[in-house]
Every structure is written in C-alpha cells, then in structure tokens.
Amino acid sequence: MATRQHSILTIDGVAALLDALRRRGYRVIGPTVRDQAIVYDDITSLADLPRGWTDEQGAGRYRLARRDDDAVFGFAVGPHSWKKFLHSPAQRLWRTERSADGVRIIAEPVSAKPLAFVGVRSCELHAIAIQDRVLLEGAYPDQHYRARREAAFLVAVNCTEPGGTCFCASMNTGPKALGGYDLALTEIAAEGERRFAVDVGSAAGSGLLAELPHRAATPGETAAAEAAIAGATGRMGRAMPDADEVPALLRRNLDHPRWEEVADRCLTCGNCTMVCPTCFCTTVEDVASLDGSASEHVQHWDSCFTMDFSYLHGGSVRASPRSRYRQWMTHKLSTWWDQFGTSGCVGCGRCISWCPVGIDITEEVAAIRGSDSAARGREG
Amino acid sequence: MARVPEAASVPIVARVRARRRETHDTWTLSIEAGEFAFEPGQFNMLYAFGIGEIPVSLSGDPGAPGPLIHTVRAVGSASQAITRLRPGDPIGLRGPFGTAWPVDESTGSDVLVIGGGLGLAPLRPAIYRLLAERDRYGQIAVLYGTRSPADILYRREIERWRRRLDTAVEVTVDHADAGWHGHVGVVTRLIDRAAFDPDHAVALVCGPEIMMRFAANTLQAAAIAPERIYVAMERNMKCAIGQCGHCQFGPTLVCRDGAVMRYDRVRPLLTVREL
C-alpha cells in the first residue's frame, strides 16, 4: 500500500486537537484511568489521558502498570468500548400517557449532542462498522444509533503496544486503521519527545487538522510510524487459528464434546457480552408510573448468557450453560456471517481478559479444530 | 386512523373492537387498526401499555377489509393483559413483520395445511386465501390436532369448512372426552389419509417444534420433497426488526428470515438440541 503523506503533531498539537473538538461543540470522549483500568469517559484536557500508563492482559487478568516512558497511547483496550456511547446501554424508545382522551404513544426523540472519540483502535473501527451493519443496514435502521453515529468524529490511534489477549492481526482487523476514521494518529518517540503522525481520513478530519499546529512528517518519522505498527503485528499475545475456516468449522461441530468442557468452567455471567464491542443484543422493559397514567418502554443491553434471553412459554430454549456458551461463540465467529455478512469478532481480546475464569475464545477454537470430526473423518 | 409507520419501531394506538373466548386460556381479539395489508403467516407486535410487547400472528382474512384478528394464549404478563382487554380499550400495535406462507406460489399444487394446537392461528389466513381462490389449487386438506376437544380453536369455522365438498378437513385430539367421536391420536396420522400427489404437493405446517418435525418426517416418507414443506418457527422476540438478537435460531433471525421457513433450510437446525 502506498504510504500517504503524514503530518506531525506534537503533544501540544494533541492538546490543540482536544480543544478544537470541544470548540466545535463535540462532547470529547477518550481513554482515562479510573478504578484501576483505562476506561472511556469525558476528556477535557491532555491531563485526563493515561499518559505513562500501560495495561498487562492475560486470560482473566487485567492490570495497570507504569510505563518507563511518557507514551500517551501506550496500552491496548480496556473494559469499555465505544458501543457504550453509540448503542446506549439504556435507551428509552417511547413513553405512553393515558388521559381522558385516551392513550398516546410518544416516540423518543433522537439525541443531538455530537460525540468525538479520541483513541479509537483499528479493531474498534471494525467493531463500529459491524454494529453499523446490524443496526443501520437492515430494513429498519435504529434511529438513535444513526443520529449518534452520523454525528460522531473519530480520531483513531494505530496500535503500537498490543496486549496479551490481542489477536486482531489474525482476524485481519488491525493493528493499523485503514479507514472509517476522520483522523488517525500513530505515536512515535523522537528526540526525547512524543510525536504523532497524522493520517487524514475525511474532509472533516482535513478541516480540523488545518486548524492545528502541524508540519509535514520527515521520511524518517513516517518510517518510524510504519515500523511501530508493523512491530505491533508481531507482538500480539494471541492468534485465531485459521480464522477463515472457523465459520465452517463451528457449523459442523455443534455437538463437539468441547462445549461441555468449556461449560464446566463458564459461569454464564455475561461479562464477555458486556465488554464485547460488537455484541448488540438488547431486551426491553416497561416501567409504569404508580398510578398507571404513564409508562416508558426502555431498551437495555442484554446477554445471551441469561436464561431469560431464550425464554419461550414453558422454559428456556437454551437452558444449559453448554448451549449458551455455544450460542455466544458460534454467533460471534460463524452465524454472524449468515445473518449480517461479516464476522462478529474483531480480535480485541476483551472477552478473554474480562472473563472471570479466563476462558479464551482462541483456545476454544483451537481445541475444536484439533479434534474436528470432519478432519478426523478425512484422516480416518 | 394512522397507518403503521414505516419505521415500525414504535407502535400505533389501535382499538379493541371485540373479544371472544376460544378455549380456557385463549382469546381472539378483533382490533381496529385502520388500513392494514398483510400476507398470510405474518405477525404483529401487540403492546399492553406499561406491561410489554409480544409477537402474535395475524389470524384474519388477508383479503377482507375490517379489523385485524389476533388469537392470544394467556401465558405471560403481557399476553394476560392483552387477553383481558375489553371492546373499546386501546392497544399498541406495530407490524406486519416476517415472511409469508407460499400460498400464491402454490398455484396448481395440492396443498396440505397441518396445524397443531395454537399453530392453527397463523395458518388461518392461508386457509382463507386458499379457499377464496379454490380453483387455483388441486386437492386441499386441512389437518388439525389439539390436546382435547375443548382445545379446538375456531370450532364453528372448522365445522363450516368441513361442510365443503372441495376440501378435506380432519381434526384429531390427543385425549378424547365422552362427547368426542372423531379421530384420536397425533396429527401426523391424518397425513396418510389425505389425498395428494407428492410430486405436486406443498405442505404448510405450524405447531410445537416436535410436532412440526414429526409432520415433516411423515410428509417426506410420503415422498414430498423437503423444499416443498414449510414450517413456522417460534423464538423469544423483543424487537421484531432484527436488532435485539433474541429470536436467533442458528444462522437465522426468526423475525426477519421467518417465522415461515422452508423445511430443507431448517432441517439440520431442528435436530440440534438447545439451538
């Protein structure tokens, strides 16, 4: 791929970027340290960013650690993803009012405050594109998601410090952002300071960059940025084995004994679905006022690990943990393709890090693959 | 009255016109919803204010103007609230959603309509259309099974259909009572008694999953190809617009790819436990 002409921002340039976004009326959201994790929340200045911090991740393990440099984006991804802002955890869809004239149903107006995301990783850009596919590209687009999505300004950050549970390289979803952003930054160290090579991805990004103090990158800086990303590719803690073959592999192994083994460990807590940047499932709840004159119909994130999720008069379709784990994993990696023409997994590794018992989706695939009935049949 | 909004994500306020008891736990509502077109096999989301929404198949005549007909079994909080509504009460409604029975596509074929229990409700619009255009089809058989004589839906209408000389209508019950002189046993046993040419027959099957599986097995044993058998699936459903994830059935979303599905496409899924 041809390397585009980069621009360079200094750390002051990044501060100016945050200011410029706020001046334009965006609510600026980015990574920040809270509760011993790097989460996404409102950012008002450079000081809010997790400068000098990194994260150490493994199966069922996430720890913050001090870096020995002052990198701004020297970490992978934490428990939050941008879906919390685009596909709200709780969204009122409508409310009702009862009066002498009868009942009225009032649709919830779409919210207008535009969001700017700073620090969107390549895996997360892919996750947003996947949620776009689900929530916008069907017959009935989600108006609330659409309003937030279309107004959002995305500042991507290319990964130079992958985590121990990252496997985007094997999913073909990173570490370099290839599109879907307004601006993309690559952090490099040069002459004792942090510098940020900038790629422009949209007219809005170009317009914003023009307002910031910047200069053209030297060939050395461009090469350093590319090298930093290339280095990340080789340092991922995990890999999805033979990713292209996984949809068919799972389709023919719905009764594999491994599902029983993983169910012995799985707590069906639903953490993986909450931290997953693509999981989109929701339920709805009606809340009525005490006198019954008004009510609201609210959509909440839901998880396929609950018994209620598949409840049909008389019982749950997926009563066993085995069937619920299988539902989640086969949906991510296999049936998502049938339903939406894309993978439901971007290799961010959150489900591995945040699983309380350390279940590893790449390890589960490897185990099934290792004793695939079709493969055995061929060999036998 | 307002038409169903195109987005279909927010209900309109419709009005109950009449309510009729079908069995001990099942009622049929007529709902005034203005101009409303649907295909046999489609469903609406019915909304009890402040309580919740449920998917309910359309059971009326798609060719007749007038109120929408929905048959509801009172099993949960929303369905109980809906079955308690009185004439004049408001009800929320959005739809129609889902795929249709291949009624027009079956022109020239023999048609077997096979229902189990409440599964007759989503089949009734197909029966109305078949009988309205009777000349377009070969043999038509309506085969219906319920638990007991007291559980028979649309009883008077079934008796009316039975009087027709151009349509075979058979009813069977799992458990007879003293007044029952009809068939006893599972509905699949009626298939062998029906007249059809397997090479030119289409079967529309709706009922509990196990009943649909056995019916499909019997139909295939009678040499009807699986791609000429249609079943209607049921799953938990919250949104009906392909976004809540609840109605997943393997690679399909029942609200979007169903409820009516071709049997050859779902056959491998139906044999997987807890899918």
Interface residues (C-beta under 8 A of the other chain):
Chain A: L93 W94 T96 R98 G102 V103 R104 I105 A107 V134 L135 G138 A139 Y140 D142 Q143 L254 D255 F280 C281 T282 T283 V284 D286 V287 A288 G292 S295 H297 Q299 D302 C304 F309 S310 Y311 L312 H313 G314 V317 R318 A319 S320 R322 S323 Q327 H331 S334 T335 D338 Q339
Chain B: A7 A8 S9 V10 P11 I12 V13 Y47 F49 G50 I51 G52 E53 R73 V75 G76 P90 G92 E234 R235 N236 K238 C239 I241 G242 Q243 C244 G245 H246 Q248 G250 P251 T252 L253 R256 V272 R273 E274 L275
